[in-house]
Amino acid sequence: MSDGPPETDPGAGPRPAPDAVRVARFLDRTTAEGPGERSAIWVQGCTIRCAGCFNPHLFGTRGGTLIDPADLVARVTEAGTSGVTLLGGEPFEQPAGLAAVAAGIQAAGLTVMTFTGYEHAVLRTRASDGDRAVAALLDHTDLLVAGPFRQDLVDRERPWLGSTNQEFLHLTDRLRNVSGPDRLEVTVTASGDVSVNGWADTDALDALLAGLPTRRGR
């Protein structure tokens, strides 16, 4: 399933904006992807490709739907949630478009939480070396979860994180005093398709979803 308008044919009609975001999934409302009730955007494409990743189907850059940042901002604000969580895939491999989304969300008075498989120091170096898009996405993120997933270091204590090497980085004070439980959300459509988002270890997830067709999100 893809959300938003279909991609345009490069040879005809209007072309996507240069900073369009390749979106794999948009969820209007969730309580499993950060503090409170939030919208969530999964992007398509990740070159980090952590072993044991919850979303290996989002590694490749093919697939998804190109959506203008302004349209994503409108969808989040219309959802009436407290903000948006950016995840994937790898948000910092589409920093220009997502920086525009994050800036629009913050301008609306909402919060931005971003997951990345990159270490924070690596992103800061890229920003200081002149990568303005990376700098802008960092500047418009309130809470950053940084670091690659390590399947040998599964974190069973902190919410929303996959492994103990990953860091919570409060880039503003807006989400500093929040917490919440780890949740797993399972959605069954009228046609019988099952979508999953949130966090669970592989064994627990496989036992829960045995025999069911699924689409995973974080």
Helices and strands as residue ranges (DSSP letters): E 21-30, E 38-43, G 56-58, E 65-67, H 69-79, E 83-88, G 91-93, H 95-107, E 111-116, H 120-128, H 132-139, E 143-146, E 167-170, E 184-188, E 194-198, H 202-208, E 214-217
